[in-house]
Structure formats: C-alpha cells, structure tokens
Amino acid sequence: MEWFEILTPWHWLTAAVILIVIEMMMGTYFLLWVGFAAAATALVQWMFGIGWQVQMMVFFILSLVSIVGWYYYAKNNPEIDTMPHLNRRGHQHIGRTFNLSRAIVNGVGKINVNDSTWKVEGEDLPEGAKVKVVDIQGTTLKIEKVG
C-alpha cells in the first residue's frame, strides 16, 4: 500500500495549517488560498470518505478556483493606501502655504516647517511673504506666491 492511498482528513488539515503558517510569514496571499483548499479537501474527505485520486482532484480544483478568484478580486479592488506620502516628507507639504523665513534671492530662499527648515525655489520674494508649495525636486520645495 502506497502512502498516498491512506490520506486522512488529518493529513489535509496538517497541510492546511503548515501552508497558512508559511503564508503568515510571507504575506503574499497565495498560499493562504491553497491552505484553505487543503482544509476544504479535509472536510470533503471526512464527509464522503473519497479515495486519494478524488482528493487530489478536489484539492487541485479548489486551489485553482480560489487562486483565480483571489486574483480577480484583488485586480478589481485595489488596495487603498491611507498614507501615500509616509516616507516622503517633502510630498506631504505640497499644497500647503507658509511664510518665507528667509527672502528668496536669485531664486533661492527658506521656509520653516514645524521644527525644520526647507530650501525653496521660486520667484524673488521678501521675507515673510506668503507662499504655496506646488512641487518638490529632491529636497527643494518649488513654491509660488499666494495672492
């Protein structure tokens, strides 16, 4: 008797747990669905006592259906980033208005943002002028005069 001829629901549940644990370490969502297919195969084998050939077909079909289903779901429902500028500090300032802390002379000046100073580029303006950040290039904010 070959090993695969004695597959029990416990074998499928063990495979499901192992696949889901590996998925939790990877975070790709691929093995999650294969793990669910293994758990569902265990349920089908427990309820109907099917042979190993049918178990393999059930597992294959459920794996394929779940992976393809997840692919189309993820494609049609993209993940929304709640903090798109998290590690891009300068991009967080685009659209905000500030007062110049140093006059813009020859196209270069400075503004204070919270506890830091940013280099700005734009038309020459006196210190204290109200400006709006419109773009960023490297660590230099591109500004324009407000009003």
C-alpha contacts under 8 A as a table, 3 or more apart, distances in Angstrom:
res1	aa1	res2	aa2	distance
1	M	5	E	6.73
2	E	5	E	5.53
2	E	6	I	7.53
3	W	6	I	5.86
3	W	7	L	7.36
4	F	7	L	5.57
4	F	52	W	6.44
5	E	51	G	7.29
5	E	52	W	5.64
6	I	52	W	7.46
7	L	10	W	7.99
7	L	11	H	6.14
7	L	12	W	7.73
7	L	52	W	6.50
8	T	11	H	5.40
8	T	12	W	6.90
8	T	42	A	7.42
8	T	45	Q	7.27
8	T	46	W	7.65
9	P	12	W	5.14
9	P	13	L	6.14
9	P	41	T	7.64
9	P	42	A	4.24
9	P	43	L	6.86
9	P	45	Q	6.04
9	P	46	W	5.78
10	W	13	L	4.97
10	W	14	T	5.98
10	W	42	A	7.07
11	H	14	T	5.15
11	H	15	A	6.21
11	H	42	A	7.78
12	W	15	A	5.02
12	W	16	A	6.07
12	W	38	A	5.38
12	W	39	A	6.12
12	W	41	T	6.72
12	W	42	A	5.09
13	L	16	A	4.89
13	L	17	V	6.17
13	L	38	A	6.61
13	L	39	A	5.35
13	L	42	A	6.07
14	T	17	V	5.20
14	T	18	I	6.18
15	A	18	I	5.13
15	A	19	L	6.07
15	A	35	G	7.07
15	A	38	A	6.57
16	A	19	L	5.18
16	A	20	I	6.11
16	A	34	V	7.58
16	A	35	G	4.19
16	A	36	F	6.42
16	A	37	A	7.67
16	A	38	A	5.08
16	A	39	A	5.44
17	V	20	I	5.17
17	V	21	V	6.05
17	V	35	G	6.84
18	I	21	V	5.17
18	I	22	I	6.17
18	I	35	G	7.79
19	L	22	I	5.15
19	L	23	E	6.11
19	L	31	L	5.83
19	L	32	L	6.75
19	L	34	V	7.19
19	L	35	G	5.11
20	I	23	E	4.86
20	I	24	M	6.18
20	I	31	L	6.44
20	I	32	L	5.27
20	I	35	G	5.51
21	V	24	M	5.05
21	V	25	M	6.58
22	I	25	M	5.21
22	I	26	M	6.33
22	I	31	L	7.47
23	E	26	M	4.97
23	E	27	G	5.56
23	E	28	T	6.71
23	E	29	Y	6.63
23	E	30	F	7.38
23	E	31	L	5.40
23	E	32	L	5.79
24	M	27	G	5.52
28	T	31	L	7.39
29	Y	32	L	5.23
29	Y	33	W	6.95
30	F	33	W	5.94
30	F	34	V	6.92
30	F	67	I	6.81
31	L	34	V	4.91
31	L	35	G	5.92
32	L	35	G	5.06
32	L	36	F	6.29
33	W	36	F	4.98
33	W	37	A	6.16
33	W	63	S	6.49
33	W	66	S	5.73
33	W	67	I	6.05
34	V	37	A	4.95
34	V	38	A	6.28
34	V	62	L	7.88
34	V	63	S	5.04
34	V	66	S	7.47
34	V	67	I	7.43
35	G	38	A	5.04
35	G	39	A	6.31
36	F	39	A	5.01
36	F	40	A	6.10
36	F	63	S	7.95
37	A	40	A	5.02
37	A	41	T	6.04
37	A	59	F	5.82
37	A	62	L	5.19
37	A	63	S	5.21
37	A	66	S	7.44
38	A	41	T	4.98
38	A	42	A	6.26
38	A	59	F	6.06
38	A	63	S	7.90
39	A	42	A	5.04
39	A	43	L	6.43
40	A	43	L	5.01
40	A	44	V	6.24
40	A	59	F	7.90
40	A	62	L	7.91
41	T	44	V	5.05
41	T	45	Q	6.02
41	T	55	Q	6.49
41	T	58	V	6.25
41	T	59	F	5.65
42	A	45	Q	5.12
42	A	46	W	6.02
43	L	46	W	5.11
43	L	47	M	6.12
44	V	47	M	5.20
44	V	48	F	5.97
44	V	49	G	7.57
44	V	50	I	7.74
45	Q	48	F	5.40
45	Q	49	G	4.81
45	Q	50	I	5.37
45	Q	51	G	8.00
45	Q	55	Q	6.81
46	W	49	G	5.59
50	I	54	V	6.20
50	I	55	Q	6.48
51	G	54	V	5.54
51	G	55	Q	6.22
52	W	55	Q	4.84
52	W	56	M	6.14
53	Q	56	M	5.25
53	Q	57	M	6.38
54	V	57	M	4.99
54	V	58	V	6.04
55	Q	58	V	5.10
55	Q	59	F	6.06
56	M	59	F	5.08
56	M	60	F	6.02
57	M	60	F	5.05
57	M	61	I	6.02
58	V	61	I	5.24
58	V	62	L	5.96
59	F	62	L	5.24
59	F	63	S	5.93
60	F	63	S	5.17
60	F	64	L	6.09
61	I	64	L	5.15
61	I	65	V	6.04
62	L	65	V	5.15
62	L	66	S	5.96
63	S	66	S	5.29
63	S	67	I	6.06
64	L	67	I	5.30
64	L	68	V	6.06
65	V	68	V	5.30
65	V	69	G	5.86
66	S	69	G	4.98
66	S	70	W	6.03
67	I	70	W	5.11
67	I	71	Y	6.13
68	V	71	Y	4.99
68	V	72	Y	6.36
69	G	72	Y	5.38
69	G	73	Y	6.13
70	W	73	Y	4.98
70	W	74	A	5.95
71	Y	74	A	5.28
71	Y	75	K	6.06
72	Y	75	K	4.97
72	Y	76	N	6.10
73	Y	76	N	5.30
73	Y	77	N	5.96
74	A	77	N	5.11
74	A	78	P	5.78
74	A	79	E	7.80
75	K	78	P	6.02
81	D	84	P	5.56
83	M	86	L	5.43
85	H	88	R	4.98
85	H	89	R	6.71
85	H	91	H	6.17
85	H	92	Q	5.98
86	L	89	R	6.93
88	R	91	H	5.65
88	R	92	Q	6.99
89	R	92	Q	5.41
89	R	93	H	7.40
90	G	93	H	5.61
90	G	94	I	7.33
90	G	136	I	6.57
90	G	139	T	6.91
90	G	141	L	7.27
91	H	94	I	5.51
91	H	135	D	7.67
91	H	136	I	6.72
93	H	96	R	5.47
93	H	133	V	6.52
94	I	132	K	7.80
94	I	133	V	4.95
94	I	134	V	5.38
94	I	135	D	5.97
94	I	136	I	7.56
95	G	132	K	6.23
95	G	133	V	5.37
95	G	134	V	5.84
96	R	132	K	5.68
96	R	133	V	5.81
97	T	130	K	6.79
97	T	131	V	5.47
97	T	132	K	4.22
97	T	133	V	6.38
97	T	146	V	7.89
98	F	111	I	7.00
98	F	112	N	7.77
98	F	113	V	7.74
98	F	130	K	5.71
98	F	131	V	5.45
98	F	132	K	6.36
99	N	111	I	6.58
99	N	112	N	7.83
99	N	127	E	7.69
99	N	128	G	5.01
99	N	129	A	5.38
99	N	130	K	4.50
99	N	131	V	6.07
100	L	103	A	6.29
100	L	104	I	7.93
100	L	109	G	7.49
100	L	110	K	6.14
100	L	111	I	4.78
100	L	112	N	7.38
100	L	126	P	7.63
100	L	127	E	5.21
100	L	128	G	4.68
100	L	129	A	5.47
100	L	130	K	6.53
100	L	131	V	7.03
101	S	109	G	7.96
101	S	110	K	5.72
101	S	111	I	4.81
101	S	112	N	6.12
101	S	127	E	5.78
101	S	128	G	6.06
102	R	109	G	5.49
102	R	110	K	5.01
102	R	111	I	6.62
102	R	126	P	7.64
102	R	127	E	5.05
102	R	128	G	7.52
103	A	108	V	7.99
103	A	109	G	5.44
103	A	110	K	7.09
103	A	124	D	7.37
103	A	125	L	5.76
103	A	126	P	4.55
103	A	127	E	4.03
103	A	128	G	7.45
104	I	107	G	5.68
104	I	108	V	4.92
104	I	109	G	4.02
104	I	110	K	7.25
104	I	120	V	7.88
104	I	121	E	7.41
104	I	122	G	7.26
104	I	123	E	7.01
104	I	124	D	4.70
104	I	125	L	5.06
104	I	126	P	6.40
104	I	127	E	7.33
105	V	108	V	5.48
105	V	109	G	6.39
105	V	124	D	5.31
105	V	125	L	7.22
106	N	123	E	7.89
106	N	124	D	6.36
107	G	121	E	5.27
107	G	122	G	5.09
107	G	123	E	5.45
107	G	124	D	5.56
108	V	119	K	7.10
108	V	120	V	5.78
108	V	121	E	4.72
108	V	122	G	6.69
108	V	124	D	7.66
109	G	119	K	5.91
109	G	120	V	5.19
109	G	121	E	6.36
110	K	117	T	6.58
110	K	118	W	5.55
110	K	119	K	4.62
110	K	120	V	5.36
111	I	117	T	5.73
111	I	118	W	5.42
111	I	119	K	6.69
111	I	120	V	6.95
112	N	115	D	7.02
112	N	116	S	5.79
112	N	117	T	4.52
112	N	118	W	6.30
113	V	116	S	5.38
113	V	117	T	6.04
113	V	118	W	7.08
118	W	139	T	7.57
118	W	140	T	6.85
118	W	141	L	7.11
119	K	139	T	7.29
119	K	140	T	5.17
119	K	141	L	6.31
120	V	140	T	5.41
120	V	141	L	4.65
120	V	142	K	5.73
120	V	143	I	6.55
121	E	140	T	6.92
121	E	141	L	6.32
121	E	142	K	5.06
121	E	143	I	6.14
122	G	142	K	6.14
122	G	143	I	5.42
122	G	144	E	6.11
123	E	144	E	7.19
123	E	145	K	7.92
125	L	129	A	6.52
125	L	145	K	7.99
126	P	129	A	5.85
129	A	145	K	7.53
130	K	145	K	6.29
130	K	146	V	5.69
131	V	143	I	6.19
131	V	144	E	5.55
131	V	145	K	4.51
131	V	146	V	5.10
132	K	143	I	5.40
132	K	144	E	5.46
132	K	145	K	6.31
132	K	146	V	6.11
133	V	136	I	7.93
133	V	141	L	6.40
133	V	142	K	5.87
133	V	143	I	4.42
133	V	144	E	6.66
134	V	141	L	7.65
134	V	142	K	5.78
134	V	143	I	5.45
134	V	144	E	6.94
135	D	141	L	6.05
135	D	142	K	4.96
135	D	143	I	7.03
136	I	139	T	6.85
136	I	140	T	5.77
136	I	141	L	4.49
136	I	142	K	5.52
137	Q	140	T	5.35
137	Q	141	L	6.42
137	Q	142	K	7.26
